[in-house]
Amino acid sequence: MHAQPPGQLLGSEREVAFHQLGSGSFQAAFQPPRVVRFDAFDCEYLADYLLRLFPDSRVEVLSLGDECKEVVVYDDGSGPLVTATALGRGSFSAAPGETAPPPGRFDPERYGYLVIPDVSLQKARLARIHLAGKADIWSDNGYGFAVEEPEGVLGRTFAVESIEPYDPKRLKRELKGREAEVLKRDFPLAAEELMRRLGLHAGAGLRLAFTKIGNDFWVIRLK
């Protein structure tokens, strides 16, 4: 079932919304209790929009291999709840509107581990809540940073070699021609563009993560 962006979902009636989300024949499937799956056109937007349509439902964002696959609506009175599920790895749920206390100032010298939240957490906007007490994270679209290796995290964890400000000229002088795996979250450049600008080649020589925290850009060298 393919969906259009929520901004294009005009009309206040659920039947109109579902017609635009899917097809007219699909409306017949929405009889209580309703359990409906949507392809991952945009998991993040769909989760928010469907919760507004069905405030008492549970909306589940599912991922496989760190790719968002679909959004499932359980319109059966089991909510309101948002769930992030990484198939074969685990799930995490929270009530809509639940928040985590903001971390303090980012201190690159403190952290020994980088956490990459599973994409289901990112798209369900649950990464900050999930990592509360385990890692500092400034955005649901960003990385988590931990002093000690966290346990029970839905995502990947890497030991940190160093964290430094993103200085493309210096990095290019140092890294040009080397092989690297480039990761990025909350960063304005695509991984391919970063590799081009820094003169890197795809390979396993280095693992670099790029991100933005506040107004500052950072590169994290991973072990």
C-alpha positions in Angstrom: 0.0 0.0 0.0 1.7 3.2 -1.1 1.1 6.5 0.5 1.3 10.2 -0.3 2.9 12.7 2.0 0.5 13.8 4.8 0.6 17.3 3.5 -1.4 16.1 0.5 -4.0 14.3 2.6 -6.9 16.7 2.2 -10.2 16.3 3.8 -11.4 15.7 7.4 -13.1 12.3 6.9 -11.1 9.1 7.5 -12.5 7.6 4.4 -11.2 10.4 2.3 -7.8 10.1 3.9 -7.6 6.4 3.4 -8.6 6.8 -0.2 -5.7 9.1 -0.7 -3.3 6.9 1.3 -4.2 3.8 -0.6 -7.2 3.1 -2.9 -11.0 3.3 -2.7 -11.3 -0.5 -2.5 -9.0 -0.4 0.5 -11.5 1.4 2.7 -13.5 -1.8 3.2 -10.7 -3.2 5.2 -11.2 -0.6 7.9 -13.8 -2.4 10.0 -13.2 -2.8 13.7 -10.8 -4.1 14.9 -8.7 -2.6 12.2 -5.1 -3.8 11.7 -3.7 -2.1 8.5 -0.3 -2.1 6.9 1.2 0.7 4.9 4.4 0.5 2.8 7.2 2.7 4.0 6.7 5.7 1.7 7.7 7.9 4.6 7.6 6.1 7.9 8.1 9.2 10.0 5.3 11.2 8.4 2.9 8.3 8.3 3.3 7.4 12.0 2.5 10.9 13.0 -0.4 11.3 10.6 -2.0 8.0 11.4 -1.9 8.7 15.1 -3.8 11.9 14.6 -6.4 10.0 12.5 -6.7 7.3 15.2 -5.8 8.8 18.6 -6.7 5.5 20.4 -4.6 3.3 18.1 -1.2 1.8 18.3 1.1 2.7 15.5 4.1 0.4 14.9 7.1 1.3 12.7 8.9 -1.8 11.4 12.4 -2.1 10.1 14.5 -4.8 8.7 18.3 -4.6 8.2 18.1 -0.9 9.4 15.7 0.0 6.6 12.2 1.2 7.4 9.8 -1.3 5.8 6.2 -0.5 6.8 3.9 1.2 9.3 1.2 -0.9 10.9 -2.0 0.7 12.5 -3.7 -1.3 15.2 -7.0 0.6 15.5 -8.4 -1.7 18.2 -8.3 0.5 21.3 -4.8 -0.7 22.4 -3.4 2.8 22.3 -2.5 5.5 22.2 1.0 4.1 21.7 3.9 4.3 19.3 6.1 1.3 18.8 9.4 0.9 17.0 10.2 -2.7 16.0 13.5 -3.9 14.5 12.5 -7.3 13.2 14.5 -10.0 14.8 16.1 -7.6 17.3 13.4 -6.1 19.5 10.8 -3.5 20.1 10.3 -0.3 22.1 7.1 1.6 22.9 6.1 4.9 24.4 3.0 7.0 24.7 2.6 9.9 22.2 4.0 13.1 23.6 6.3 11.3 26.1 9.6 13.2 26.2 13.2 12.6 27.5 15.1 15.3 29.5 17.5 17.2 27.2 21.2 16.3 27.6 23.6 19.0 28.7 26.3 20.6 26.6 28.1 18.3 24.2 31.6 17.5 25.5 33.5 15.4 22.9 36.1 14.4 25.5 33.5 12.5 27.7 32.3 9.9 25.3 33.7 6.4 24.6 30.9 5.0 22.6 28.7 6.0 19.7 25.2 4.6 19.4 23.3 4.4 16.1 19.7 4.1 16.9 17.7 1.7 14.7 15.9 3.4 11.9 12.6 2.3 13.4 13.3 4.4 16.5 14.3 7.3 14.3 11.2 7.2 12.2 8.9 6.7 15.2 10.6 9.6 16.9 11.5 7.4 19.9 15.3 7.5 19.8 15.7 10.1 22.5 13.2 8.4 24.8 14.8 4.9 24.2 18.3 6.1 24.9 17.4 8.1 28.1 19.7 7.1 30.8 21.9 5.1 28.4 23.3 7.7 26.0 23.1 11.4 25.3 21.3 12.3 22.1 20.2 15.7 21.0 17.9 14.7 18.1 15.8 11.7 17.2 17.6 11.8 13.8 21.1 11.9 15.4 23.6 9.6 17.1 23.7 8.7 20.8 26.9 9.3 22.8 27.7 7.2 25.9 30.5 7.2 28.4 30.3 3.5 28.9 29.0 0.8 26.5 25.2 0.8 26.9 23.2 -2.4 27.2 19.8 -3.1 25.9 20.0 -0.6 23.0 17.9 -1.1 19.9 20.6 -0.2 17.4 24.4 -0.5 16.8 27.2 0.6 19.2 30.8 1.4 18.3 33.8 2.3 20.4 35.0 5.8 19.7 38.6 6.5 18.8 38.2 10.3 18.7 35.6 13.1 18.2 36.7 16.3 16.5 35.2 19.3 14.7 34.4 18.8 11.0 37.2 20.6 9.1 37.0 19.4 5.5 40.2 21.0 4.4 42.2 19.4 7.1 40.5 16.0 6.7 41.1 16.0 3.0 44.8 16.7 3.5 45.0 13.8 6.0 42.7 11.2 4.4 42.8 11.8 0.7 43.2 8.5 -1.2 42.3 6.3 1.8 39.5 3.7 2.1 36.7 4.4 4.5 33.2 3.5 5.5 31.3 6.8 5.9 28.2 7.0 8.2 26.1 10.1 8.7 23.1 11.3 10.7 21.7 14.8 11.0 24.4 16.0 8.5 23.6 18.1 5.4 25.8 16.1 3.0 25.2 12.6 1.7 27.8 10.0 2.4 28.8 9.8 -1.3 29.3 13.6 -1.4 31.4 13.5 1.8 33.6 10.8 0.3 34.0 12.9 -2.9 34.9 16.1 -1.0 37.4 14.3 1.3 39.0 12.2 -1.5 38.0 8.9 0.1 37.3 5.6 -1.5 34.8 2.9 -0.4 36.5 0.3 1.8 37.2 -0.9 5.3 40.3 1.1 6.2 38.5 3.7 8.3 35.0 4.1 9.8 33.9 7.7 10.1 30.6 9.1 11.4 29.5 12.6 10.7 26.8 14.5 12.5 25.5 17.9 13.6 24.8 18.9 17.2 23.3 22.3 17.7 25.2 24.6 15.3 28.4 22.5 15.2 29.5 19.8 12.8 31.5 16.8 14.1 33.4 13.8 12.7 33.7 10.7 14.9 36.5 8.2 14.2 35.3 4.7 15.2 37.4 1.8 16.3 
